[in-house]
Amino acid sequence: MKPTKANSKPKVVKARILGVGLDNEDGHTRLTRGDNFTLYGGSEETHGRMQETAVKVNEQLQRRGKRLEDCSPREFFDIVHEASE
């Protein structure tokens, strides 16, 4: 039998999307945090596109009744592909 810790809690798995834009040339630092995502950098246009995609991904997850951490890599790819169209 393995020894157990009195204060041990089950490990909580939390998934998060990290978006990084590399085309910023205007000197602004852009950072957006939301449910399941953190977006950093990019030009105004790129950052806006990342925001739009992240929101649509969350909408798709909600429609499917899933959490990000419950998706397989293939399902996540499909959701992002649909959200970015």
Secondary structure, 3 states (H helix, E strand, C coil): CCCCCCCCCCCCCCCCEEEEECCCCCCCCCEEEECCEEEEECCHHHHHHHHHHHHHHHHHHHHHCCCHHHCCHHHHHHHHHHHCC
